[in-house]
Amino acid sequence: MQIDETLYQRQIVHQMMSLLRPREVVVMSLRHGFDGGEHTWKEIGSELGVSGTRAYQIYERGRRRLYCNRLEKAGIAIEDVFT
């Protein structure tokens, strides 16, 4: 039952990615390991050609965008889905 719930939550998150800007999608994907292992802020920043701090800021902007939409209404925390 837990596996089905997690799969459902991941599907919601992937649908919500369409609300994000392209850089936010890249940062979210790298940080939460959508395309493999999780990456540090420094690694993500290097990938984008920005500092680790700037990568974190992009992440936070995307996270707020998601929370302001359906994830918050559904009571799903992205940290809980991908940990």
N, C-alpha and C positions, 0 to 999 in steps of 0.2 A: 504494500500500500504506500509506503514511504517513497519508493522509487517512482511510482506513478505521479505522486504529488510533486516531487522534484522535477520530473520531466515536464509536467504541466507548467511549473514556475519558470523553467528555462525557456519554454515556448513563448510565454508571455514576455519575458525579457527580450528575446530575439525580435518579437513583433514591435516592442517599444523602441528598439534601436533605430527604427525608421524615423523616429521623432528627433534624433540627434543629428548634429552637424557631422560631416565626414571626419574631422579630427577627433571629435568626441567618441565616435565609433571606434577609431583606431586605438585611442587611449583605453577605453573600456575593455576592448577585446584583449589588448596586451596585458592590462592589469589583472583581469580576472581569468586569463588563460583560455579564452574561447578558442584560440588557434594553437593550443599547446600549453606550455608551462607559463606560470605567472611571471611578470617582469617587475623590476624595481622602477621607481620614478626616474632614476638616472638613466636606465636602459631605455625607457620609453622616451625620455627627452632626447636622447641620442638618435633614436629612430626618427623623431620628428624634426630634429635640428634645433631644439630648444633646451632650456635648462630643465632639470628634474622638478624644480619648483613650478615652472610654467606648465609642465605636463600635469602636475597635480591640480593646478588651477583649471585647466581644461577638463580634467576628470570631474572636479567639483561642479563646474558649470553643467556638464552633462548629467551628473547625478541629480542635481536640483531639477533639471528639466524632466527627468524621469519621475522623480518623486512628486513633482507638481502635477503629474498626469496620472496614469492608471496604477502604477505600482503602489503609490501611497493609498489610493482608494481600495486596492485589493489587499492591503496589509502585508505586502511582500517587500522585504528588505533585500536588496541586491547582495549584500554581504552574507545573508543567510542562504541564498540560492547557490552561491559559488564558493563556499568554504568547505 
